Amino acid sequence: MREKPAGDIPASLAEALRAAKHVAVLTGAGVSAESGLPTFRDPMTGLWAKYRPEDLATPEAFERDPRLVWEWYEWRRGLVAGARPNPGHLALAEMERRVPRLSLLTQNVDGLHQRAGSRNVVELHGNITRSKCFDREHPAESWPETGDVPPRCPRCGSPLRPDVVWFGEALPASALAAAWDAAERCDLFFSIGTSGMVQPAASLSRQALSRGATVAIINPDVSNFISRSQVLIQGPSGRVLPALLEKAWPESGTIHVE
Ligand code: OAD
């Protein structure tokens, strides 16, 4: 195991990034923590420390109490609307501009990567700002104000739900296929801000490793990552990622982040 504190970026990783032809990046809730959005599994502040996923994030929960589920996601949508991309998001958008190909595979539903300027984003767990109907998955961008909570699908009248993947549901097939493809073809794979507890996203780094890619983990808590073959960088992504870019492309100077 090679464990590095933030700011101490291994030269070999910076070189691997500079030389990479295809970089794949898997992100999780930790990447948005510095934007003020809660993670899921932080023991003190994580959403699953305060709420039970089986009450809020399953189809059965929605059938039991659709108003509760809709209103919880409305609260989270408000948090997302008030959040801004942080230096970690901005550094990943910049990384995409500097390497020949970058696939950004995110478990996050907040859209902050796109708002930071990332273009090739694969959303594995959907997007909280989109809605679809429960019965037939009709996408809905607007609906008549009838006072119903949740609102009704303008096409078929079934209740609307957020367009996110709930426990017990399959990931969008095209997103999953794109993620596997990137994990198998990339020469450098980053796993950033994810606890790696949720499948199938968690298997992607193992797949990349088995295909010969360099795999780097960026997380303030690296205690769960034990593989000797991974590069572990201990620190918040909002500090590590800009430092990594500066080390890989010193001639470009400081990364401009707004
Ligand atoms: P978790 O809450 O499980 O893990 C967040 C990770 O981010 C932890 O390993 C933290 O140590 C790390 N972290 C915290 N602050 C960080 C920072 N500033 N920089 C980098 N890392 C930081 O969140 P996910 O792994 O994203 O699924 O969870 C995966 C899925 O489980 C989510 O997409 C969600 C959840 O249930 C669904 O809702 C379907």
Residues whose N, C-alpha, C, O or C-beta is under 5 A from the ligand:
A	BS01	OAD	G28 A29 G30 V31 A33 E34 T39 F40 R41 D42 Q107 H125 V165 W166 F167 G193 T194 S195 G196 V198 I218 N219 P220 D221 G235 P236 S237
